[in-house]
Amino acid sequence: MKVSRTRRILEPALWFVGLMVIWEIVVRVADVPSFMLPAPSVFLWRIVEEHDRLLHHGLITTRMILYGFVAGAIPGVALGYLIARSRTCERLIYPIVVFIQGLPKITLAPLLLVWFGFGPFPVVLLTGLITFFPVLVDAVAGFKSVDRRHYYLTRSMGASRLQTFLTVELPSAAPQIFSGLKISIVIAVTVVIVVEWLNSNNGLGYLVLRAMDSTDTAFIFAILVVGSTVGVILSYGVSLVEGVLLPWRRRDRH
C-alpha cells in the first residue's frame, strides 16, 4: 500500500506533539523545578524569543556540519572504491582505517586545538574524521556488490575505466553509499555541536556553553530542539538527493 508523502511527514510530527503534551502534563503535575526539567511550553517559547540569535548561530553550525560532512564523505567514497577494487589496498589500508576508527576521536579535539588553533578548521577536520568511516564501510560494501557479469559486458563493448565507473559501478553502489551518507549527516550534527562547545566563539555548541554558565536550562533545551531540527532537515535533504538521483529507490519505498 502506498504511503503518501504528507502522511510520512505528519506521523512523526504528531508523535512529537504527543510527546510534548505528555511531558508538559507530567512536569506541571509533578511540579518539577524549571532549572531541572523545564516544560516544553517554556523552552519552545524561548526559541520564539531568541529566534534571531538561534538562527544566526544555527546557520554557522549548519555550515560547519556541511563542510565536515563533505570532508568525510568524498574521501570515504574514493577510498571505499580503492579498497573494493584492489586487494592490495584492502590488505594494507583497511586495517589502518579500522585502527584509526577505534580511537576515541573526540579526545583528539585538544590536540587539534594545539596543532591548528581555535577556528573552524579543527571543527571541520574532526567532523570529517568521524563521518568518514560509515561512508567508507557502505561504499566498500556497495562497490563489492557489483555483479561481475556487468564487467564482462562493459569490456566486450570497449568501455573505458571511467565509463564503467559512471555507468555500472557507481549506480550499483549508490544505494549503500547513501545509507552511509544518511548515517554520517546525523553524526555530523552531534560532532559539530560538541566540538563547538569545546572550541568556538559561535555556533549552537557555543550557545550551550553560555547557557550552562548561566544555568539557563530552558535555553539549553531550546538549543537542543534547534540542533535536532537541523539534523532532521539535513537528513531529509540527503534522502531528497537520493530520491532525485536514484528514482527507482523512491518507487521501491512506495
N, C-alpha and C positions, 0 to 999 in steps of 0.2 A: 504493500500500500504506500502510495506516495505521501510524503510529509512536506507540507508547504514550507517555504522559507519563513513566512510570518510565524508559523507555529514553532519552528525551531528557535526563533528569537524570543517569542512570548513565553514559552515554557520556562527557560532559565530565569527570565525576568520575574515571572510570578513566584518561582521558588525563592528568589532573593527577597521580594517584597514580603512573602510569608515569613521568612526567617527574621526580617527586621521587625515585623509586628510581634512575633513571639518574644524576641529579645527585648523590645520596648516594654511589653507587659511584665516580663519576669523582673526586669530591673526596677520598674515602678512598684510592683507588688512587694518585692523583697527589700525595697528601699536601699539599694546598693549605692554607696557613695560614688559621686561622679568622677572623682580622681582615681578610683579603682576601675570602674567599668561604666563609662558614660552611656546613656541611652542613645539609640540611633537618631532620634529626633535632634539630639544635641549636636552630635558630630556631623550629621548631614547638613544642619543649618550652618555649621562652621565652614563647610565647603562653599555655601552661598555667600557668606560674609567675606571669606578670604579668596574669592574666586580669581581675582586679578593676580594675587601672589601665587596661588596654586597653579594657575595657568602658566605664568612666567617660568616658574621652576619646573613644572611638569614638562614643558616643551624642551627645556635644557636636558632633563633626564631622558626624554624620548629620543633626542638626537644622539646622546651617548649610547643608548640601547641599540639604535640602528647601526651606528658606527661599529660597536663591538660585535654585533650580530654578523655584519658583513665581514669583519676582520676574522671571525671564526668560521663562517660558512664557506667562503671561497677557498681557503686552504684546505678545509675539510673535504670538500668535493674533489679538489685536484689531487690531494694525497690519497683519498679513497680510490680514485681511478688508478693511480700508480700501483697501489698495493693489490688491487683486484687483478690488474693486468700483468703484474710482474712478480714471480715467485721470489726473486732476489729482494725486491723491496718489501715483500711481506715478511721474509725471514729477518731482514736487517732493521727495517724501520718500525714495523708494527709493535714488536716488544718494547722498543724505546718509547713509543707513543703511549702504550698501556702503563708503563712505569711512571711517565710524567703525569698521566691521568690520575694515578693513585696518590699523588702528592696533595696535601691539603692546600689548595691554591689560594684560598682566602688569606692564609697566613703569609703568602708572598707579597701581600699589599705593602707591609712596611719596607720590604726590600725594594719594591718598585718605587716607593717614595724616595728612598736613598739614591737609587740609580737615576731616576728620571725627574725627581722633584714633584712638587704639587702642580696639578693641572689636569687637563682632560686625557693626556696620553696614557698614564697608568690605568685610568678607568677603562679606556678602550682596550688596552692590551690585556688586562686581566679578564675582562668580559670575553674577549676573543679566545683566550686560552681555555676558559671554562665551557664556552659554547661550541668549541671546535670538535670535541670528542663525539658527542651524539651525532653530529652531521657526518663525521668520518665513518663511524660504525655503520650507519644506514647506507652511506654511499658505497662502502665496500660490499655490503650485502646486496645492494641494488645492482652494481656492475657485475658481480659474480653470478647473478641470477639470469643474465642474458642467455637466451637459447643459443647454443653453439651452432646450430644449423643456420642461423642468420649470418654468421661469419662466412660460412661456405657460400651463401648466396651473394653476399657483397663482393667476395673475392672473384666469384665467377663473372660478376658484372663489371669488374675492374674498378671498384670504388676505392678511393684513397682512404688513408687512416682517418683523416678529418671527416670525410663524408660518412664513413662507418660510425664514427663517434656521434655525429649530429643526427643521423637518421635511424640508428639502431641502438647504440649503447646508452646514450643519454635519455631518449624516450623510455627505454625499458627500465632504467634505474630511477627515473624521475619520481615515481610514486613513493619509493622508500626514502629517497633523498628528502622529499617534502615532509615525510614523517619525522625525520631528524630535525628539519628546519622548524617545525611546529613545536617540538620539544625545546629546542635551543632558544627560540624567541621568548618563551616563558621564563627559562632560566636566566636569560639576559636581563630581564626586568629586575629580578631579585638581586643579581650580582651588582648591577649598576647602583641600585639604591644603597646596598650595603657598603660599597666602596666609596660612594659619595658621603656616606656617614663618617668614614674614616679620613677621607681626603677630598674636601671640596669646600668652596665658598658659595655654592649654589646647587640647585637640584633638589629633588624630593628628599634624598638622604640627608642633605644639609638641614632642611626644614625639620626633619625628625630629630636631629641633634639639638637644634634650638628649642624645640618643643619639650624635649627631655630636660633641658637645663631649667626651664620654667615650670616643670611638672604639669604641662598642659596636655593631659591625657586625651581630651576631646579632639584636640588638633592632631595628635598622633594618629588617632583612628581616622580622622578626615584625610590625612595624607595617605594612609594605607588604602582607603577606598579609591582615592585618585590613582595610586600606583597600580592597584588591581584592575581598574578600568583601563589604564594604559595597556596592561598586559592582555586584557581581553580584546581590545581594539587591534593590537598588533597581531595577535593570534588569528583573529578573523581576517586580517589583512593578508597573512600568509595563505590561509585557506582560500581566499578570494583569488589570489595569484595562481594557486594550484588549480582552481576551477577554470580559470581562463586558459592556462597553458595545457592543462590535461582535461579537456571537456568530457572524456569518457569516464573519468573518475567521478565527475559531478553526476552523470547519469546513473552510475552504479549506486551512488548513495541514495538516489531516489527509488 
